[in-house]
Every structure is written in structure tokens, then in C-alpha cells.
Amino acid sequence: MTLELVIRALINGILLGAIYGVLGMGFSMVYGIVKLPNFAHGAFAMWGMYALITLEKYTKIGPYPGFIFVLLVYFVSGLFI
């Protein structure tokens, strides 16, 4: 194992943990306010990630501008739902 592989694995683990943490905070906040478990957060996160991957694959937009675009699209669609 090279040092580069260890660093990449460490960064990937930290980022995945951050995603799990944000989803967990969303679950806890909704349950704390409404007192009703809402498990749609995971589905919305999955759809957002698939949208980002599809956008990146077919339009060759980088991951960071694509993330901003998907975030804005989901925000606007959430305002109207």
C-alpha cells in the first residue's frame, strides 16, 4: 500500500462519514420537530447523487458546478412541491 492510497482511503472515509452525518442530522431534526419518522431523506439524497452522476456523464460538467446545479434544481423543485 502506498501513501497515496492510504490518503485517498482516509479522505473517502471522511467524506462518506460526512454524508452519513448530514443524513442523520436530517432524520433527527425531522423526528424531533414532527415526532414522525420520515425516511425520504435517503431517497432524496440518492436521487440527487444519481442526478449529479448523470449530469457529469452526459454534459461533462465537473462535480462541483454540477453539485451546485443539482442543489439549485432540487431547491426550486422543493419550493413548488
Secondary structure, 3 states (H helix, E strand, C coil): CCHHHHHHHHHHHHHHHHHHHHHHHHHHHHHHHHCCCCCHHHHHHHHHHHHHHHHHHHHCCCHHHHHHHHHHHHHHHHHHC
